[in-house]
Structures are given as structure tokens and as C-alpha cells.
């Protein structure tokens, strides 16, 4: 099936890209302190960071509470930083959690500025 075969399909094109700036006002005031604490806790648990062409992948312990922290982080972070792409994965057989923060060209320095000071036990790998 091609796109021309689907006349009811609406395609949304995005031409307006948000700037690389965190808008913490997009997060409800009552949720901000918890979000900042989540960032500190979550990125303090990063075991390894891998640089990918359009961002970074962070390896985290494969524990249920870490998955929930990562999901909480994504739920609010996408509000204040809509230019990030998020991907959360879990390796089979009780393996590690992988949280990827990526985006368009130029996003890498912003990612490190946002979470870098919280990365306390990581090892860095480039791909």
C-alpha cells in the first residue's frame, strides 16, 4: 500500500522547530521539584553512556523502580524539552535498561548540559 492508496490518511508536516531551551514553566509548579529530583536520581544511576549520531544512550540498572523513574522522567521532560526524542528499552533476560535522548542536529551539547552534572558513575563509549 502506498500513501496515494490511502486518501483518508492525513500527513502532518512540522516546519516549526522549538529552540534548544528548556521551558520549565511547561511543567506544573507542584511537579518541578519532583522532576528535578528524578533527574538527579536517574542520571546518578547511569552505568554507561554511548554516543550515537544524534544524541546519547544511557545504560541503567534493569530494575523495575529504575524503569518507573525513567518513565516519570520522560513524562515531564517531553513537556519542557519538546525537541528531544526519547526511547526506553529493556534487554531480555533481566538485562539493562537503555534510555536514549536524541534529536535534530545540534542537540548533543544541550543533552550534556542538561544531565551531565548528574552522571556520577558512567563510562563513555562512542559509536
Number of C-alpha atoms within 10 A of each C-alpha: 5 5 10 8 8 9 7 8 9 8 7 6 6 6 6 6 9 11 11 16 12 17 13 15 10 14 16 11 10 8 10 15 11 13 20 13 11 16 22 16 16 22 22 18 19 22 17 16 21 18 16 15 13 16 22 23 22 23 22 24 18 18 13 10 10 17 21 12 17 21 14 16 18 21 13 17 21 16 17 16 18 16 19 22 15 14 12 15 13 17 10 9 7 10 12 19 23 23 22 22 21 21 18 14 9 11 18 19 11 15 17 14 10 13 14 13 11 18 21 13 12 18 13 11 12 9 7
